[in-house]
Amino acid sequence: MSGERPWIEGELRIERGVLDDLHAHALECYPSESCGFVSGPRGDVPLLDASVREDNEADKYHKLDPETFPRPSKTYFKINELRAARAFDEGDAGERPIKVIYHSHCDAGAYFSEEDAATFAAEGELMWPCAFIVVSVMAGEVKDTKLWVHVPGSNDFRESSLTIK
């Protein structure tokens, strides 16, 4: 999979304005988690130059079925799967693929949690063809931002470099 989507291996660079937007979204959503997509040109593999905010539907699902979705938006994010599939398909069909799914952690570090790993990897396979950015917001302030990539053949993720352009 990484041959046709090499950005999933990490070592990415993000434009300052895009990073600022991810941070602003995280602060606007706090104390709930923010989420969305980051894209870039297919021809410049490491470049992340656009973001799209998505609604965190965790509270909606939690209210409808608290047994299946026990976590509210303060500790969990859920992107509409149909919109996500459509965004990935549109990006793959054109020259601006989705390279990253981002989300924030509220009053927690920018680590890739067990819940994140369980959501995005199963039986050693990556569920969505992208890397992941986690923004840490502590007491209403952005404290950290990290890029995470899947370790092929496992359900694990490792930190990778994210350079600000």
N, C-alpha and C positions, 0 to 999 in steps of 0.2 A: 504494500500500500504506500510506503514512503517514497517509492520511486516516482509515482505520479503526483504525490503530495509531499514534497520534501520538507515543508514547513513543520510537519508533525515531529521532526527530529529536533526542533528548537533552534537555538542560536539566532534569535530574531531581533529586529530593531524596530522601534515604534516611534512615530513622529510625536513630538512634544504635545501638539494640539490634541491628538487622539488620546494620549495618556491623560492629559488634563480632563478630557471629556469622561473617561472611565472613572477618574477620581471624583469629578463633579457628580456623576450619576450615583456613585457609592454614597456620597454625602447626602444627596437629595433623598435617597431611599432609606438611609439610616433612621431607625434601628432595624430595618428590614434589609435583606440582602438584595443587591442590584444584580442584573445579569444582562447579557447581550452577546453580540458577535463583533469580531474585528476582521477586516478583510485587507487585501492588498493585491497588487498586480501579480499575475501569474509569472510574468517575465522577470520580476525582481523578488525572488523567493523569500528572503528574510524580511522584506519591508511590510510593515503594518501601517496603513495610511488612512483608514476609515473605520468608523465604528457605528453600530446600530444598536440602540437600546431596545431591550425587550421587557415586557411586563413579567414580574415574578408572580407566577400563579400558585405559589405554595399555599397561601392562605385560603384561596378558593377551593383547592383540592382537600386541604385539611378540614375545612368546614363541611364539605360534602361527604367525606369518608375518613374520619380521624383514625380509624383503625389501620387502613392501608397507608395513609399519609399522616403519620403522627407528629411531624415537625412543622411548625409555622414558619413564616418568612424570616423571622429573626435568626433562625439557625438552618435554613434550607432554601434552595431556589429551585423552581421548576419553570422551564421554558416550554411554551406550547409546542408539542412535538410536530404537529403538522406545519406550523410556521417555520420551525427549525429545518425540517426536511426540505421544504420549499426553498428556503434561503440557501442551503447547501447545494441543491440541484441547480438553482439559478446561477450561483457562483461557479459551479463546475462547468456549466454550459457556456459561460462567458470567460472573460479575461480577468475577473476579480473574485477569486474564490474566498470563501470563509476560511481563515487560517487559524482563528482562535475563538473559543468560547470564554467569556470572562464572567466572573462573579465576585462579590465581596463577602468578607467575613466580618460580622459585627462583634466587636469587643473580643476578637480572637486574632491570631496571627495569620499571615499569608501562606499558610501551609496547605497542602492538598490533603484533605481529611479522608478518613476511611469511607465516609458517606460519598464524598466526591469520587473516590476510586471505584466504589461499588456501582455508582451511577454510570461511569464512563468506560469501564473495562469489565469484561466477563470472559472467563475461561481463556485468559491470555490474549484476548482480542480487544482492540480499541473500538468503542462503539460509534464514535463520530470521528471523521478524518481531520483532526485538528489538534492544536496545542491548547493550553489553558492558562489564563491569567487569573490570579487571585489577588484582590486588593484588601488589605487589612484596614479596618476603621475602628479605632479605639476612642471611646468617649467623644464621638463626633468629629474625630480628626483622622485623616489618612496617615497611617504609620508605615506601611510597607506595600510593595507590589512585587510579585514573583511570577515567573513563567514556569509552567510544569509540562512535562512531556511523558508520554507512555513508554514504559520499558517493554519492548516487544517480547511476546511469549509469556508474559506475566500479567498480574492484575495491579502491578506497581507503577508509580510515577516518580520521576526524578526532577529536580530543579534544573533549569537551563538558563543560559544568559539572555537577558532582555536589555538591549542597549537603547538609550534614548537618542533619537536623531534630532 
